[in-house]
Amino acid sequence: MQETKEIFCNQCGKKLKVENDILKEDAFEAKKQWGYFSQKDAVLHSFVLCEECYDEMISRFAIPVEITEVTEL
Ligand SMILES: [Zn+2]
């Protein structure tokens, strides 16, 4: 039996498909270790956003995301 860890979108709470600890659904994964120059005392923040929530987040950006085409996948 395969052990599957559940991963949820941090914004909407939607469950994302995970198999063998690998996201089988494309999602935005963020990890940030805050350091000395931040107001946060050396903590690691991480979250996952589903594609819909990611699109919603970037739609609020004043400057759009940089998009580079990837030829090799
Ligand atoms: Zn979501």
N, CA, C, O and the ligand as a Tripos MOL2 file, in Angstrom:
@<TRIPOS>MOLECULE
protein
  293   291    74     0     0
PROTEIN
NO_CHARGES

@<TRIPOS>ATOM
      1 N           0.8400   -1.2080    0.0000 N.3       1 MET1
      2 CA          0.0000    0.0000    0.0000 C.3       1 MET1
      3 C           0.8680    1.2470    0.0000 C.2       1 MET1
      4 O           1.8630    1.3420    0.7180 O.2       1 MET1
      5 N           0.4670    2.1810   -0.8120 N.am      2 GLN2
      6 CA          1.2360    3.4120   -0.8950 C.3       2 GLN2
      7 C           0.7920    4.4100    0.1610 C.2       2 GLN2
      8 O          -0.3970    4.6380    0.3800 O.2       2 GLN2
      9 N           1.7700    4.9810    0.7910 N.am      3 GLU3
     10 CA          1.4730    6.0130    1.7690 C.3       3 GLU3
     11 C           1.3800    7.3560    1.0470 C.2       3 GLU3
     12 O           2.3110    7.7730    0.3570 O.2       3 GLU3
     13 N           0.2720    8.0020    1.2140 N.am      4 THR4
     14 CA          0.1330    9.3020    0.5690 C.3       4 THR4
     15 C          -0.0690   10.3900    1.5940 C.2       4 THR4
     16 O          -0.9400   10.3210    2.4610 O.2       4 THR4
     17 N           0.7640   11.3900    1.4620 N.am      5 LYS5
     18 CA          0.6860   12.5480    2.3250 C.3       5 LYS5
     19 C          -0.2730   13.5380    1.6710 C.2       5 LYS5
     20 O          -0.2010   13.7960    0.4700 O.2       5 LYS5
     21 N          -1.1530   14.0770    2.4730 N.am      6 GLU6
     22 CA         -2.1210   14.9900    1.8830 C.3       6 GLU6
     23 C          -1.5840   16.4170    1.8570 C.2       6 GLU6
     24 O          -1.0160   16.9160    2.8290 O.2       6 GLU6
     25 N          -1.7850   17.0420    0.7210 N.am      7 ILE7
     26 CA         -1.3660   18.4300    0.5760 C.3       7 ILE7
     27 C          -2.5880   19.2470    0.1710 C.2       7 ILE7
     28 O          -3.3480   18.8610   -0.7180 O.2       7 ILE7
     29 N          -2.7560   20.3610    0.8280 N.am      8 PHE8
     30 CA         -3.8990   21.2230    0.5490 C.3       8 PHE8
     31 C          -3.4320   22.5870    0.0720 C.2       8 PHE8
     32 O          -2.3740   23.0730    0.4720 O.2       8 PHE8
     33 N          -4.2260   23.1890   -0.7770 N.am      9 CYS9
     34 CA         -3.9650   24.5640   -1.1890 C.3       9 CYS9
     35 C          -4.1520   25.4480    0.0400 C.2       9 CYS9
     36 O          -5.1960   25.3970    0.6900 O.2       9 CYS9
     37 N          -3.1520   26.2500    0.3580 N.am     10 ASN10
     38 CA         -3.2310   27.0720    1.5650 C.3      10 ASN10
     39 C          -4.3070   28.1460    1.4920 C.2      10 ASN10
     40 O          -4.8320   28.5760    2.5190 O.2      10 ASN10
     41 N          -4.6300   28.5730    0.2960 N.am     11 GLN11
     42 CA         -5.6240   29.6470    0.2150 C.3      11 GLN11
     43 C          -7.0580   29.1360    0.2560 C.2      11 GLN11
     44 O          -7.8590   29.6130    1.0610 O.2      11 GLN11
     45 N          -7.3960   28.1690   -0.6010 N.am     12 CYS12
     46 CA         -8.8040   27.7450   -0.6760 C.3      12 CYS12
     47 C          -9.0570   26.4260    0.0460 C.2      12 CYS12
     48 O         -10.2100   26.0360    0.2330 O.2      12 CYS12
     49 N          -7.9990   25.7370    0.4530 N.am     13 GLY13
     50 CA         -8.1720   24.5100    1.2060 C.3      13 GLY13
     51 C          -8.4350   23.2790    0.3650 C.2      13 GLY13
     52 O          -8.6880   22.1970    0.8940 O.2      13 GLY13
     53 N          -8.3750   23.4500   -0.9580 N.am     14 LYS14
     54 CA         -8.6010   22.3290   -1.8610 C.3      14 LYS14
     55 C          -7.4990   21.2790   -1.6990 C.2      14 LYS14
     56 O          -6.3210   21.6100   -1.5670 O.2      14 LYS14
     57 N          -7.9050   20.0170   -1.7140 N.am     15 LYS15
     58 CA         -6.9370   18.9370   -1.5900 C.3      15 LYS15
     59 C          -6.2640   18.6920   -2.9400 C.2      15 LYS15
     60 O          -6.9240   18.5730   -3.9720 O.2      15 LYS15
     61 N          -4.9460   18.6210   -2.9040 N.am     16 LEU16
     62 CA         -4.2080   18.3910   -4.1440 C.3      16 LEU16
     63 C          -3.7940   16.9310   -4.2320 C.2      16 LEU16
     64 O          -3.5480   16.2710   -3.2230 O.2      16 LEU16
     65 N          -3.7250   16.4520   -5.4510 N.am     17 LYS17
     66 CA         -3.4070   15.0470   -5.6840 C.3      17 LYS17
     67 C          -1.9180   14.7770   -5.4710 C.2      17 LYS17
     68 O          -1.0610   15.3800   -6.1170 O.2      17 LYS17
     69 N          -1.6370   13.8700   -4.5620 N.am     18 VAL18
     70 CA         -0.2510   13.5460   -4.2560 C.3      18 VAL18
     71 C          -0.0450   12.0400   -4.3360 C.2      18 VAL18
     72 O          -0.8330   11.2650   -3.7940 O.2      18 VAL18
     73 N           1.0110   11.6390   -5.0110 N.am     19 GLU19
     74 CA          1.3810   10.2230   -5.0420 C.3      19 GLU19
     75 C           2.8460   10.1040   -4.6980 C.2      19 GLU19
     76 O           3.6870   10.7720   -5.3000 O.2      19 GLU19
     77 N           3.1580    9.2620   -3.7390 N.am     20 ASN20
     78 CA          4.5420    9.0810   -3.2860 C.3      20 ASN20
     79 C           5.2430   10.4000   -2.9830 C.2      20 ASN20
     80 O           6.3970   10.6110   -3.3570 O.2      20 ASN20
     81 N           4.5210   11.2800   -2.2990 N.am     21 ASP21
     82 CA          5.0530   12.5920   -1.9180 C.3      21 ASP21
     83 C           5.3430   13.5160   -3.0960 C.2      21 ASP21
     84 O           6.0260   14.5290   -2.9460 O.2      21 ASP21
     85 N           4.8240   13.1630   -4.2610 N.am     22 ILE22
     86 CA          5.0320   14.0300   -5.4170 C.3      22 ILE22
     87 C           3.6720   14.5810   -5.8240 C.2      22 ILE22
     88 O           2.6990   13.8400   -5.9690 O.2      22 ILE22
     89 N           3.6290   15.8750   -6.0030 N.am     23 LEU23
     90 CA          2.3860   16.5050   -6.4410 C.3      23 LEU23
     91 C           2.0580   16.0600   -7.8590 C.2      23 LEU23
     92 O           2.8580   16.2440   -8.7770 O.2      23 LEU23
     93 N           0.8620   15.4640   -8.0350 N.am     24 LYS24
     94 CA          0.4710   14.9990   -9.3540 C.3      24 LYS24
     95 C          -0.4090   16.0190  -10.0710 C.2      24 LYS24
     96 O          -0.8920   15.8040  -11.1820 O.2      24 LYS24
     97 N          -0.5850   17.1180   -9.3900 N.am     25 GLU25
     98 CA         -1.3980   18.1810   -9.9450 C.3      25 GLU25
     99 C          -0.4860   19.3930   -9.8810 C.2      25 GLU25
    100 O           0.1350   19.6410   -8.8480 O.2      25 GLU25
    101 N          -0.3970   20.1330  -10.9390 N.am     26 ASP26
    102 CA          0.5370   21.2460  -10.9150 C.3      26 ASP26
    103 C           0.0620   22.3060   -9.9350 C.2      26 ASP26
    104 O          -1.0880   22.7440   -9.9740 O.2      26 ASP26
    105 N           0.9610   22.7040   -9.0660 N.am     27 ALA27
    106 CA          0.6150   23.6920   -8.0600 C.3      27 ALA27
    107 C           1.8370   24.5490   -7.7740 C.2      27 ALA27
    108 O           2.9640   24.1840   -8.1060 O.2      27 ALA27
    109 N           1.5980   25.6650   -7.1670 N.am     28 PHE28
    110 CA          2.6750   26.5860   -6.8500 C.3      28 PHE28
    111 C           3.1730   26.2880   -5.4410 C.2      28 PHE28
    112 O           2.4110   26.3650   -4.4770 O.2      28 PHE28
    113 N           4.4430   25.9500   -5.3250 N.am     29 GLU29
    114 CA          5.0140   25.6540   -4.0170 C.3      29 GLU29
    115 C           6.0150   26.7400   -3.6580 C.2      29 GLU29
    116 O           6.9500   27.0110   -4.4120 O.2      29 GLU29
    117 N           5.8140   27.3550   -2.5100 N.am     30 ALA30
    118 CA          6.7020   28.4300   -2.0900 C.3      30 ALA30
    119 C           7.3660   28.0800   -0.7770 C.2      30 ALA30
    120 O           6.7480   27.5180    0.1270 O.2      30 ALA30
    121 N           8.6320   28.4220   -0.6950 N.am     31 LYS31
    122 CA          9.4010   28.2060    0.5240 C.3      31 LYS31
    123 C          10.2840   29.4100    0.7300 C.2      31 LYS31
    124 O          11.0030   29.8290   -0.1780 O.2      31 LYS31
    125 N          10.2310   29.9610    1.9160 N.am     32 LYS32
    126 CA         11.0780   31.1110    2.1720 C.3      32 LYS32
    127 C          11.6190   31.0600    3.5830 C.2      32 LYS32
    128 O          10.8670   31.0170    4.5570 O.2      32 LYS32
    129 N          12.9230   31.0640    3.6750 N.am     33 GLN33
    130 CA         13.5310   31.1340    4.9920 C.3      33 GLN33
    131 C          13.8630   32.5850    5.2910 C.2      33 GLN33
    132 O          14.7440   33.1780    4.6680 O.2      33 GLN33
    133 N          13.1470   33.1430    6.2460 N.am     34 TRP34
    134 CA         13.3450   34.5370    6.5970 C.3      34 TRP34
    135 C          14.5870   34.6690    7.4570 C.2      34 TRP34
    136 O          14.8430   33.8590    8.3470 O.2      34 TRP34
    137 N          15.3260   35.6760    7.1770 N.am     35 GLY35
    138 CA         16.5960   35.8050    7.8780 C.3      35 GLY35
    139 C          16.7380   37.0920    8.6580 C.2      35 GLY35
    140 O          15.7600   37.7210    9.0620 O.2      35 GLY35
    141 N          17.9570   37.4510    8.8490 N.am     36 TYR36
    142 CA         18.3650   38.5550    9.7190 C.3      36 TYR36
    143 C          17.7020   39.8820    9.3910 C.2      36 TYR36
    144 O          17.3440   40.6300   10.3000 O.2      36 TYR36
    145 N          17.5310   40.1910    8.1020 N.am     37 PHE37
    146 CA         17.0240   41.5070    7.7220 C.3      37 PHE37
    147 C          15.4940   41.5800    7.7000 C.2      37 PHE37
    148 O          14.9260   42.6070    7.3260 O.2      37 PHE37
    149 N          14.8400   40.5130    8.0930 N.am     38 SER38
    150 CA         13.3800   40.5260    8.1320 C.3      38 SER38
    151 C          12.8930   40.7190    9.5630 C.2      38 SER38
    152 O          13.6760   40.6980   10.5130 O.2      38 SER38
    153 N          11.5990   40.9050    9.6940 N.am     39 GLN39
    154 CA         10.9960   41.0480   11.0180 C.3      39 GLN39
    155 C          10.6940   39.6730   11.6140 C.2      39 GLN39
    156 O          10.2540   39.5580   12.7580 O.2      39 GLN39
    157 N          10.9390   38.6430   10.8190 N.am     40 LYS40
    158 CA         10.6760   37.2900   11.2980 C.3      40 LYS40
    159 C          11.9960   36.6580   11.7070 C.2      40 LYS40
    160 O          13.0030   36.7830   11.0110 O.2      40 LYS40
    161 N          11.9750   35.9910   12.8230 N.am     41 ASP41
    162 CA         13.2280   35.5250   13.3820 C.3      41 ASP41
    163 C          13.6360   34.1540   12.8460 C.2      41 ASP41
    164 O          13.3240   33.1210   13.4390 O.2      41 ASP41
    165 N          14.3350   34.1650   11.7210 N.am     42 ALA42
    166 CA         14.8820   32.9340   11.1410 C.3      42 ALA42
    167 C          13.8820   31.7840   11.1370 C.2      42 ALA42
    168 O          14.1480   30.7150   11.6870 O.2      42 ALA42
    169 N          12.7460   32.0120   10.5190 N.am     43 VAL43
    170 CA         11.7730   30.9360   10.3940 C.3      43 VAL43
    171 C          11.5690   30.6270    8.9130 C.2      43 VAL43
    172 O          11.7800   31.4700    8.0410 O.2      43 VAL43
    173 N          11.1590   29.4110    8.6710 N.am     44 LEU44
    174 CA         10.9020   28.9900    7.3040 C.3      44 LEU44
    175 C           9.3910   29.0140    7.0700 C.2      44 LEU44
    176 O           8.6280   28.3800    7.7980 O.2      44 LEU44
    177 N           8.9830   29.7380    6.0660 N.am     45 HIS45
    178 CA          7.5730   29.7640    5.6800 C.3      45 HIS45
    179 C           7.4170   28.9610    4.4020 C.2      45 HIS45
    180 O           8.2000   29.1220    3.4660 O.2      45 HIS45
    181 N           6.4190   28.1060    4.3580 N.am     46 SER46
    182 CA          6.1570   27.4070    3.1070 C.3      46 SER46
    183 C           4.6600   27.2600    2.9180 C.2      46 SER46
    184 O           3.9080   27.0940    3.8780 O.2      46 SER46
    185 N           4.2480   27.3240    1.6770 N.am     47 PHE47
    186 CA          2.8350   27.1400    1.3730 C.3      47 PHE47
    187 C           2.6640   26.6570   -0.0540 C.2      47 PHE47
    188 O           3.5740   26.7410   -0.8790 O.2      47 PHE47
    189 N           1.4790   26.1520   -0.3160 N.am     48 VAL48
    190 CA          1.1580   25.6270   -1.6390 C.3      48 VAL48
    191 C          -0.1110   26.3190   -2.1090 C.2      48 VAL48
    192 O          -1.0490   26.5020   -1.3330 O.2      48 VAL48
    193 N          -0.1400   26.6970   -3.3570 N.am     49 LEU49
    194 CA         -1.3460   27.2690   -3.9430 C.3      49 LEU49
    195 C          -1.7360   26.4480   -5.1650 C.2      49 LEU49
    196 O          -0.8870   26.0850   -5.9790 O.2      49 LEU49
    197 N          -3.0270   26.1610   -5.2840 N.am     50 CYS50
    198 CA         -3.4790   25.4770   -6.4900 C.3      50 CYS50
    199 C          -3.3930   26.4690   -7.6460 C.2      50 CYS50
    200 O          -3.2100   27.6670   -7.4310 O.2      50 CYS50
    201 N          -3.5220   25.9740   -8.8530 N.am     51 GLU51
    202 CA         -3.3230   26.8520  -10.0110 C.3      51 GLU51
    203 C          -4.3190   28.0170  -10.0170 C.2      51 GLU51
    204 O          -3.9680   29.1410  -10.3770 O.2      51 GLU51
    205 N          -5.5530   27.7400   -9.6180 N.am     52 GLU52
    206 CA         -6.5650   28.8100   -9.5920 C.3      52 GLU52
    207 C          -6.1870   29.9230   -8.6240 C.2      52 GLU52
    208 O          -6.2910   31.1050   -8.9520 O.2      52 GLU52
    209 N          -5.7450   29.5360   -7.4270 N.am     53 CYS53
    210 CA         -5.3850   30.5320   -6.4250 C.3      53 CYS53
    211 C          -4.1120   31.2660   -6.8220 C.2      53 CYS53
    212 O          -3.9410   32.4470   -6.5220 O.2      53 CYS53
    213 N          -3.2360   30.5580   -7.4910 N.am     54 TYR54
    214 CA         -2.0160   31.1910   -7.9910 C.3      54 TYR54
    215 C          -2.3720   32.2680   -9.0100 C.2      54 TYR54
    216 O          -1.8500   33.3810   -8.9580 O.2      54 TYR54
    217 N          -3.2660   31.9230   -9.9380 N.am     55 ASP55
    218 CA         -3.6920   32.8850  -10.9480 C.3      55 ASP55
    219 C          -4.3250   34.1130  -10.3040 C.2      55 ASP55
    220 O          -4.1140   35.2480  -10.7330 O.2      55 ASP55
    221 N          -5.1210   33.8440   -9.2430 N.am     56 GLU56
    222 CA         -5.7730   34.9510   -8.5480 C.3      56 GLU56
    223 C          -4.7260   35.8440   -7.8650 C.2      56 GLU56
    224 O          -4.8280   37.0700   -7.8830 O.2      56 GLU56
    225 N          -3.7250   35.2010   -7.2680 N.am     57 MET57
    226 CA         -2.6900   35.9570   -6.5760 C.3      57 MET57
    227 C          -1.9120   36.8400   -7.5520 C.2      57 MET57
    228 O          -1.6960   38.0230   -7.2880 O.2      57 MET57
    229 N          -1.4950   36.2640   -8.6750 N.am     58 ILE58
    230 CA         -0.6730   37.0570   -9.5950 C.3      58 ILE58
    231 C          -1.5000   38.1190  -10.3090 C.2      58 ILE58
    232 O          -0.9510   39.0970  -10.8170 O.2      58 ILE58
    233 N          -2.8160   37.9310  -10.3510 N.am     59 SER59
    234 CA         -3.6630   38.9450  -10.9890 C.3      59 SER59
    235 C          -3.6920   40.2290  -10.1670 C.2      59 SER59
    236 O          -4.0720   41.2860  -10.6710 O.2      59 SER59
    237 N          -3.2870   40.1330   -8.8920 N.am     60 ARG60
    238 CA         -3.2590   41.3180   -8.0330 C.3      60 ARG60
    239 C          -1.9030   42.0180   -8.0580 C.2      60 ARG60
    240 O          -1.7460   43.0810   -7.4560 O.2      60 ARG60
    241 N          -0.9370   41.4410   -8.7390 N.am     61 PHE61
    242 CA          0.3900   42.0530   -8.8090 C.3      61 PHE61
    243 C           0.3360   43.3590   -9.5980 C.2      61 PHE61
    244 O          -0.3690   43.4560  -10.6030 O.2      61 PHE61
    245 N           1.0790   44.3530   -9.1400 N.am     62 ALA62
    246 CA          1.1670   45.6120   -9.8770 C.3      62 ALA62
    247 C           1.9900   45.4110  -11.1390 C.2      62 ALA62
    248 O           1.7080   45.9980  -12.1840 O.2      62 ALA62
    249 N           2.9940   44.5870  -11.0250 N.am     63 ILE63
    250 CA          3.8490   44.2650  -12.1630 C.3      63 ILE63
    251 C           3.6600   42.7810  -12.4650 C.2      63 ILE63
    252 O           3.8560   41.9420  -11.5860 O.2      63 ILE63
    253 N           3.2890   42.4570  -13.6690 N.am     64 PRO64
    254 CA          3.0120   41.0410  -13.9660 C.3      64 PRO64
    255 C           4.2290   40.1410  -13.8100 C.2      64 PRO64
    256 O           5.3720   40.5960  -13.8650 O.2      64 PRO64
    257 N           3.9640   38.8700  -13.6170 N.am     65 VAL65
    258 CA          5.0600   37.9160  -13.4690 C.3      65 VAL65
    259 C           5.8520   37.8370  -14.7610 C.2      65 VAL65
    260 O           5.3320   38.0930  -15.8470 O.2      65 VAL65
    261 N           7.0930   37.4840  -14.6250 N.am     66 GLU66
    262 CA          7.9320   37.2980  -15.7950 C.3      66 GLU66
    263 C           7.6530   35.9110  -16.3470 C.2      66 GLU66
    264 O           7.6850   34.9250  -15.6110 O.2      66 GLU66
    265 N           7.3850   35.8370  -17.6130 N.am     67 ILE67
    266 CA          7.0700   34.5520  -18.2080 C.3      67 ILE67
    267 C           8.1430   34.1740  -19.2220 C.2      67 ILE67
    268 O           8.4320   34.9200  -20.1570 O.2      67 ILE67
    269 N           8.7120   33.0180  -19.0160 N.am     68 THR68
    270 CA          9.7400   32.5170  -19.9150 C.3      68 THR68
    271 C           9.2850   31.1750  -20.4520 C.2      68 THR68
    272 O           8.8790   30.3030  -19.6830 O.2      68 THR68
    273 N           9.3480   31.0050  -21.7260 N.am     69 GLU69
    274 CA          8.9240   29.7150  -22.2780 C.3      69 GLU69
    275 C           9.9940   28.6660  -22.0600 C.2      69 GLU69
    276 O          11.1840   28.8910  -22.2830 O.2      69 GLU69
    277 N           9.5260   27.5110  -21.6150 N.am     70 VAL70
    278 CA         10.4320   26.4030  -21.3540 C.3      70 VAL70
    279 C          10.2560   25.4050  -22.4850 C.2      70 VAL70
    280 O           9.1590   24.9010  -22.7230 O.2      70 VAL70
    281 N          11.3300   25.1340  -23.1660 N.am     71 THR71
    282 CA         11.2200   24.2240  -24.3050 C.3      71 THR71
    283 C          11.3650   22.7770  -23.8960 C.2      71 THR71
    284 O          10.8340   21.8760  -24.5460 O.2      71 THR71
    285 N          12.0990   22.5600  -22.7990 N.am     72 GLU72
    286 CA         12.3450   21.2020  -22.3510 C.3      72 GLU72
    287 C          11.5600   20.9100  -21.0840 C.2      72 GLU72
    288 O          11.6980   21.6290  -20.0940 O.2      72 GLU72
    289 N          10.7510   19.8830  -21.0970 N.am     73 LEU73
    290 CA          9.9930   19.5730  -19.8860 C.3      73 LEU73
    291 C          10.3030   18.1770  -19.3730 C.2      73 LEU73
    292 O           9.7480   17.7550  -18.3580 O.2      73 LEU73
    293 ZN         -6.6020   27.0330   -4.1250 Zn       74 ZN74
@<TRIPOS>BOND
     1     1     2 1
     2     2     3 1
     3     3     4 2
     4     3     5 am
     5     5     6 1
     6     6     7 1
     7     7     8 2
     8     7     9 am
     9     9    10 1
    10    10    11 1
    11    11    12 2
    12    11    13 am
    13    13    14 1
    14    14    15 1
    15    15    16 2
    16    15    17 am
    17    17    18 1
    18    18    19 1
    19    19    20 2
    20    19    21 am
    21    21    22 1
    22    22    23 1
    23    23    24 2
    24    23    25 am
    25    25    26 1
    26    26    27 1
    27    27    28 2
    28    27    29 am
    29    29    30 1
    30    30    31 1
    31    31    32 2
    32    31    33 am
    33    33    34 1
    34    34    35 1
    35    35    36 2
    36    35    37 am
    37    37    38 1
    38    38    39 1
    39    39    40 2
    40    39    41 am
    41    41    42 1
    42    42    43 1
    43    43    44 2
    44    43    45 am
    45    45    46 1
    46    46    47 1
    47    47    48 2
    48    47    49 am
    49    49    50 1
    50    50    51 1
    51    51    52 2
    52    51    53 am
    53    53    54 1
    54    54    55 1
    55    55    56 2
    56    55    57 am
    57    57    58 1
    58    58    59 1
    59    59    60 2
    60    59    61 am
    61    61    62 1
    62    62    63 1
    63    63    64 2
    64    63    65 am
    65    65    66 1
    66    66    67 1
    67    67    68 2
    68    67    69 am
    69    69    70 1
    70    70    71 1
    71    71    72 2
    72    71    73 am
    73    73    74 1
    74    74    75 1
    75    75    76 2
    76    75    77 am
    77    77    78 1
    78    78    79 1
    79    79    80 2
    80    79    81 am
    81    81    82 1
    82    82    83 1
    83    83    84 2
    84    83    85 am
    85    85    86 1
    86    86    87 1
    87    87    88 2
    88    87    89 am
    89    89    90 1
    90    90    91 1
    91    91    92 2
    92    91    93 am
    93    93    94 1
    94    94    95 1
    95    95    96 2
    96    95    97 am
    97    97    98 1
    98    98    99 1
    99    99   100 2
   100    99   101 am
   101   101   102 1
   102   102   103 1
   103   103   104 2
   104   103   105 am
   105   105   106 1
   106   106   107 1
   107   107   108 2
   108   107   109 am
   109   109   110 1
   110   110   111 1
   111   111   112 2
   112   111   113 am
   113   113   114 1
   114   114   115 1
   115   115   116 2
   116   115   117 am
   117   117   118 1
   118   118   119 1
   119   119   120 2
   120   119   121 am
   121   121   122 1
   122   122   123 1
   123   123   124 2
   124   123   125 am
   125   125   126 1
   126   126   127 1
   127   127   128 2
   128   127   129 am
   129   129   130 1
   130   130   131 1
   131   131   132 2
   132   131   133 am
   133   133   134 1
   134   134   135 1
   135   135   136 2
   136   135   137 am
   137   137   138 1
   138   138   139 1
   139   139   140 2
   140   139   141 am
   141   141   142 1
   142   142   143 1
   143   143   144 2
   144   143   145 am
   145   145   146 1
   146   146   147 1
   147   147   148 2
   148   147   149 am
   149   149   150 1
   150   150   151 1
   151   151   152 2
   152   151   153 am
   153   153   154 1
   154   154   155 1
   155   155   156 2
   156   155   157 am
   157   157   158 1
   158   158   159 1
   159   159   160 2
   160   159   161 am
   161   161   162 1
   162   162   163 1
   163   163   164 2
   164   163   165 am
   165   165   166 1
   166   166   167 1
   167   167   168 2
   168   167   169 am
   169   169   170 1
   170   170   171 1
   171   171   172 2
   172   171   173 am
   173   173   174 1
   174   174   175 1
   175   175   176 2
   176   175   177 am
   177   177   178 1
   178   178   179 1
   179   179   180 2
   180   179   181 am
   181   181   182 1
   182   182   183 1
   183   183   184 2
   184   183   185 am
   185   185   186 1
   186   186   187 1
   187   187   188 2
   188   187   189 am
   189   189   190 1
   190   190   191 1
   191   191   192 2
   192   191   193 am
   193   193   194 1
   194   194   195 1
   195   195   196 2
   196   195   197 am
   197   197   198 1
   198   198   199 1
   199   199   200 2
   200   199   201 am
   201   201   202 1
   202   202   203 1
   203   203   204 2
   204   203   205 am
   205   205   206 1
   206   206   207 1
   207   207   208 2
   208   207   209 am
   209   209   210 1
   210   210   211 1
   211   211   212 2
   212   211   213 am
   213   213   214 1
   214   214   215 1
   215   215   216 2
   216   215   217 am
   217   217   218 1
   218   218   219 1
   219   219   220 2
   220   219   221 am
   221   221   222 1
   222   222   223 1
   223   223   224 2
   224   223   225 am
   225   225   226 1
   226   226   227 1
   227   227   228 2
   228   227   229 am
   229   229   230 1
   230   230   231 1
   231   231   232 2
   232   231   233 am
   233   233   234 1
   234   234   235 1
   235   235   236 2
   236   235   237 am
   237   237   238 1
   238   238   239 1
   239   239   240 2
   240   239   241 am
   241   241   242 1
   242   242   243 1
   243   243   244 2
   244   243   245 am
   245   245   246 1
   246   246   247 1
   247   247   248 2
   248   247   249 am
   249   249   250 1
   250   250   251 1
   251   251   252 2
   252   251   253 am
   253   253   254 1
   254   254   255 1
   255   255   256 2
   256   255   257 am
   257   257   258 1
   258   258   259 1
   259   259   260 2
   260   259   261 am
   261   261   262 1
   262   262   263 1
   263   263   264 2
   264   263   265 am
   265   265   266 1
   266   266   267 1
   267   267   268 2
   268   267   269 am
   269   269   270 1
   270   270   271 1
   271   271   272 2
   272   271   273 am
   273   273   274 1
   274   274   275 1
   275   275   276 2
   276   275   277 am
   277   277   278 1
   278   278   279 1
   279   279   280 2
   280   279   281 am
   281   281   282 1
   282   282   283 1
   283   283   284 2
   284   283   285 am
   285   285   286 1
   286   286   287 1
   287   287   288 2
   288   287   289 am
   289   289   290 1
   290   290   291 1
   291   291   292 2
@<TRIPOS>SUBSTRUCTURE
     1 MET1         2 RESIDUE 1 A MET
     2 GLN2         6 RESIDUE 1 A GLN
     3 GLU3        10 RESIDUE 1 A GLU
     4 THR4        14 RESIDUE 1 A THR
     5 LYS5        18 RESIDUE 1 A LYS
     6 GLU6        22 RESIDUE 1 A GLU
     7 ILE7        26 RESIDUE 1 A ILE
     8 PHE8        30 RESIDUE 1 A PHE
     9 CYS9        34 RESIDUE 1 A CYS
    10 ASN10       38 RESIDUE 1 A ASN
    11 GLN11       42 RESIDUE 1 A GLN
    12 CYS12       46 RESIDUE 1 A CYS
    13 GLY13       50 RESIDUE 1 A GLY
    14 LYS14       54 RESIDUE 1 A LYS
    15 LYS15       58 RESIDUE 1 A LYS
    16 LEU16       62 RESIDUE 1 A LEU
    17 LYS17       66 RESIDUE 1 A LYS
    18 VAL18       70 RESIDUE 1 A VAL
    19 GLU19       74 RESIDUE 1 A GLU
    20 ASN20       78 RESIDUE 1 A ASN
    21 ASP21       82 RESIDUE 1 A ASP
    22 ILE22       86 RESIDUE 1 A ILE
    23 LEU23       90 RESIDUE 1 A LEU
    24 LYS24       94 RESIDUE 1 A LYS
    25 GLU25       98 RESIDUE 1 A GLU
    26 ASP26      102 RESIDUE 1 A ASP
    27 ALA27      106 RESIDUE 1 A ALA
    28 PHE28      110 RESIDUE 1 A PHE
    29 GLU29      114 RESIDUE 1 A GLU
    30 ALA30      118 RESIDUE 1 A ALA
    31 LYS31      122 RESIDUE 1 A LYS
    32 LYS32      126 RESIDUE 1 A LYS
    33 GLN33      130 RESIDUE 1 A GLN
    34 TRP34      134 RESIDUE 1 A TRP
    35 GLY35      138 RESIDUE 1 A GLY
    36 TYR36      142 RESIDUE 1 A TYR
    37 PHE37      146 RESIDUE 1 A PHE
    38 SER38      150 RESIDUE 1 A SER
    39 GLN39      154 RESIDUE 1 A GLN
    40 LYS40      158 RESIDUE 1 A LYS
    41 ASP41      162 RESIDUE 1 A ASP
    42 ALA42      166 RESIDUE 1 A ALA
    43 VAL43      170 RESIDUE 1 A VAL
    44 LEU44      174 RESIDUE 1 A LEU
    45 HIS45      178 RESIDUE 1 A HIS
    46 SER46      182 RESIDUE 1 A SER
    47 PHE47      186 RESIDUE 1 A PHE
    48 VAL48      190 RESIDUE 1 A VAL
    49 LEU49      194 RESIDUE 1 A LEU
    50 CYS50      198 RESIDUE 1 A CYS
    51 GLU51      202 RESIDUE 1 A GLU
    52 GLU52      206 RESIDUE 1 A GLU
    53 CYS53      210 RESIDUE 1 A CYS
    54 TYR54      214 RESIDUE 1 A TYR
    55 ASP55      218 RESIDUE 1 A ASP
    56 GLU56      222 RESIDUE 1 A GLU
    57 MET57      226 RESIDUE 1 A MET
    58 ILE58      230 RESIDUE 1 A ILE
    59 SER59      234 RESIDUE 1 A SER
    60 ARG60      238 RESIDUE 1 A ARG
    61 PHE61      242 RESIDUE 1 A PHE
    62 ALA62      246 RESIDUE 1 A ALA
    63 ILE63      250 RESIDUE 1 A ILE
    64 PRO64      254 RESIDUE 1 A PRO
    65 VAL65      258 RESIDUE 1 A VAL
    66 GLU66      262 RESIDUE 1 A GLU
    67 ILE67      266 RESIDUE 1 A ILE
    68 THR68      270 RESIDUE 1 A THR
    69 GLU69      274 RESIDUE 1 A GLU
    70 VAL70      278 RESIDUE 1 A VAL
    71 THR71      282 RESIDUE 1 A THR
    72 GLU72      286 RESIDUE 1 A GLU
    73 LEU73      290 RESIDUE 1 A LEU
    74 ZN74       293 GROUP 0 **** ****
